[in-house]
Amino acid sequence: MSSLENELIRVVSKPTGIPAPENFQLEKQVVPELEAGQLLIRNEWLSVDPAMRGWLADANNYASVRVGDVMRSLCVGTVIKSTTDAFMEGDRVMGWFGWQHYAAIKPAAVVQKITATDLPASLYLGVLGLNGVTAATALDKLGAPKAGETVAVSTAAGGVGSCVGQLAKALGCRTIGLTGSPEKLRTCLEEFNYDHVINYKTDDIDAALKTQCPDGIDVYFDNTAGAISDAVMQHLAIGARVIVCGTASIPSWDPPPVGPRVNRILLTRRARMQGFILFDHKDTYPTYVKQLEDLIRAGKMNYREDVTEGLHTAPGAIGELYRGDNLGKRLIRL
């Protein structure tokens, strides 16, 4: 029997809206002996993502988490024991290892082996991980922005939005960000190179978009839904592409929120609106990681990380994310 003691965060109840600390429980247990074909990972970094709300709240979600499960999470860690030829002790990996110190997993849970030694491993949970690859893939495949077009991004200072803005700007687009605090507004302008940023809490979104986007918005990268997106949708250009990547402003979809119907806008603007889930694009994941690695090495992609220390900070982390307490990619360092 293993002598290693594991600490983990288990789901003990389903949230009715945004997950709260009472939905989780910190537990300790002995790490079991590995079965044939398994790896033992020692986690170093844990990710906190807006999508976790949906995983917990909706049984029909693409990645549901059940009561009794260790909280699902992407993590970066090191292989400390292997019973498969696919990985060796000492390999650094990123994958679905959960909110815990140690994870006994099958190789299929590994998303990628981290071979770069010149870049911080934590980046593979942010700008080089789910956030950055989501931004690059969705913008390229669904948005297909062209030089001179206008790209609007909600949660513009977040892990996904900050990458979208910089990628669109590099393509020669005019970029408009929507964010929720003066500090985030400054960061979007000074670090993420947006052309204009709107504070959706204090500014008149409709008036600002009329001034800043007189010819309309060609690509809207939607991370919020709700009232923010209702305002943006009124300003779509002919042939616009709307990428639905997140619903951060909606605490619960039961019952559905009240809001303007978009059918007429999509019809008259001949616009396209499509949802995006990165897991549908696993085949191109390495391609976009390489693209983003090259941009970081060249000093052409800025990023922010918001780090808390210790597993005990995990139960409240999702709620903090939805309150907008973070500036940059939220991570937990073990």
N, C-alpha and C positions, 0 to 999 in steps of 0.2 A: 504494500500500500504506500502511496506517495506521502511524504512528510510535509509537502508544501501546503500552506494555508491560503485559501483564496478569499478575497473580499469581492462581493458583487452587489449589484443593484437589481432587485427583482420587482416586477410589476405585481402589485397586490390588489389593485382595483382599477376600473376603467374611468377615465375622466369624463365629465359632462361637457367640458369646454376645453380650455387650455390645461394641460397636465400640470399638477401641483405636487409638492413634496409628499402629501398624504397618499398619493397613488403609487408610491415606491417604498421599498424597504431595503436597508443595508443589511446584508447577511454575511456570515463567515462559514466556510466549509472547507474540508480537505480536498485538494485537487485529486481526482481519481486517476488510476493508472491508465495510460493510453491504450486504446484498442488498435488493432492492426490497421495501418493506413491512415492514422491520425497524426496531427502535429500538436505540440504544446507551445502556445504563444505567451510570452510575457508582454503585456500591453504597456506602452509608454505614453501614448496619446489617445484620447477618446474624443470623438466628434459629437457636437450638439447641432442638430439641424431642424429647421422649421417643419420638415416632412414628418418628424417624429409625432407631432400632434395627430396627423392623419393615421399613422400606423397604429396608434393607441386607441383612437376614438371610433374608427370605422372598421367593422368586421369584414367589409367588402373591399377594403383598401388593397392596393397592389402589393403591400408588404405588411400585413396585419401582425400585431403583437398581442398575444393572449395573456390573460391573468395567469401568473405563475411563471412566465418566461423571464429569463434575464433580459434586461432592456436591450433591444436591437440597436446596434450602432456600428458605424465604420470606425476602425481603430488602426493605429500604427503600432507594431510591436516587433519583437525579435523571436525567431524560432529557437527554443532552448532544448527541444527534444523532437526527433522525427522518426517515424516508422515507415516512411515512404521515400522513394528515390527522387521525388520531385523537388524536395526541399532539404536543405542541410542545416544543422545547428549553426546559428550565427546569421542566417539569412534575415534581412529586414523585410517585412511584408506589410501590406495594407489590405484590410478586408473586414468581413462581418464577424467580429470577435466579441462584441457586446460590452456593456458597461461592467467591467470586471478587471481584476489584476491579471488573471491567468485564464486562458481559453484553450480547451481541448477541442480541436476542430478537424474537419476533413479538408483536403486541399481545395475543394470546390468553394469554400468560404473565402479563399484568398482572391482578392480582386487583382492585385499586381505585386510583383516582387520589386522592391526598390533597389535599384542598382547604382543610381547616382550617389556619389559621395561628396559632391561639392555643393549640394543644396540641403537645407534643413529638412529632416524627415517629417516634421509637422506640416509642411506645405502640401503633402500628399493627402491631407484631409481637407484642404482648402483650395487654394489657387491651382494646385496640381492634382486635386482630387475631385470629389463630387461637385463642389461649387464651380471651380474653373472649367472642368470638362463639360458640365451642364451648360455653362455660359457659351463656351466655344462651339459645342455641337449644335445647340438649339439655334444660336444666332446664324450659324453657317447653313444648316440644313432647312430650317423653317423660315428664318428671317431673310436670308440671302440679301443683305444690304449692299447697296451700290454707292460708290463715291458720290457725294453731294446730297444723298438722302438724309432725312431726319429720323433719328432713332431715339425713342423715349423709353426710360427704364424706371420702374418703381422699385422701392427699397434699393436706391442707387448706391448707397454706401455699404450694403451687405456683401456677403461672401460671393454671391452670384452676380448681383447688380454691378458691383465695382469692376468685375472682370468684363461684363457685357459692355459697359461704357468705354473702357479702354480699348477693347477689341474693335468696337464700332468706330471709334475715333481713328484708330490706326488704318482703317479702311477708307478714311476720307469722309466719314459721315459727320453731320452735325448732331451733337448728343445733348439730350435734355434729361436731367435726373429729377426724381421726386424722392424726398427724404423727410425726416421728422424732427430735426433739431438743428440749431445754428452750428454746433460743432460738426455734425455730419455734413451739413451744407458746405462748410469750409473745406472739409476733407475731400468731398467730391470735386470741388473746384481745383484745389491745390495739389492733390495727390492722384486723383483718378481722371483728371483732365477733361471733365465735362465742360461743355460750352455754356450751359446755363443750368441752374438748379433751383427747384421750387420746394419750399417748405410747406408740405401739405397740411400741417397743423395751423399755420398762421397766414399763409398766402391764399389768395383767390386763384385756385387752379385754373378755372375757366378763363379768367382774364389774362393770366400769365401765358397760357398756351395760345390764346388769340394773338398776343404780342410776339411771342417767340417762335411760333410755328404758323405764319400766315398762309403757307401753302399746304399745311396739314402734316400729319405724322405718318411716315412711310412704314416704320416698324415699331410696334409697341411690345416691349418685353415685360410682361405682366407677372409680378411676384406677389401681388396683394389682393386682387379682386376688390369687391366692395365699392365704396363711394369714390375712392381714388380712381379706379378704373372706369367707373361710370362717367367721370369727368373727362378722362383722357379719350374715351371712345368717341365723344362728340367731335373730336378733332382729327379723325383719321383721314388720310389722303385717299384719292382714287387708287385702287390696287394695293391698299395697305395689307400688311401681314401682322397679325396679333398672335404672339406666343404666350400661351397660358402655362406658366411654370410654377406658380404658387398662389396660395390664397391666404396670405399672412394676416390680412385685416379681418377675417371672418372667424370668430371664436368657435362657432358651431354651425353646421349645415342642416340641422334638424330642429325646426322646420327651415326650408330654404329662405335666405334673406330676401327682403323686398328691394327691388332696384329696377332701373330702366331696362326695358327689353332691347336687345342689341340687333334683332333680326333686320329691322328697317335700315339701320346704319350699315350693316354688312352688305345688304342688298344694294343700296344706292351708291355706296363707295366701291362696290365690287371687291370687297375685302375678304381676306381669308383669316379664320381664327382656329387655332389648333392647339391642343394640349400636348405637353412634352414631358416624358418620363425617360430619364437617362438610361434606365435598364433595358430599353428597347433598342439601344445602340451600342451594345457591348463590342460589336465587331470593329468599331472605329475608335474605341476608347484610347488605345495606345497612341494612335495618330495625333489626337488632340493633346494628350499629355506631352508628347514630344514637342509639339508646336508651342505649348505654354512654357515648357522648360527652356526652350531656346529664347523666348521673349524675356524671361526672368534673367537669364545669363547675360543677355544683351542690355539689361537695364531698361527695358521697354514695357515692363508690367510691374506696377506697384501693388502692394497688398498690405492688409492690416490683420493682426491676430489679437484676439481678446482671450487671455488665458486665465483660468482659475486653477488652483492647486489642490489636488486630492479628490478621491472618489466621493467624499462626503458632500462635495459641491454639486454633484450631478442631479439630485432630485429636484432642485429648484431651477435648474439651468434652462429648461424649455420655456418656463414661464418668463424668465428674464429675457429670453430671446424675443418673445412676443411683445413684451413691454418696451422693447427697443433699448434695453440697458447696455447692450454690447455695441462696440464700434469695431467692426471687422469680424473675421471668422471666430466663432466661439469654440474654444477647445478646453479640454481638461487634461492637465499634465499629472501623471502618476509618479 
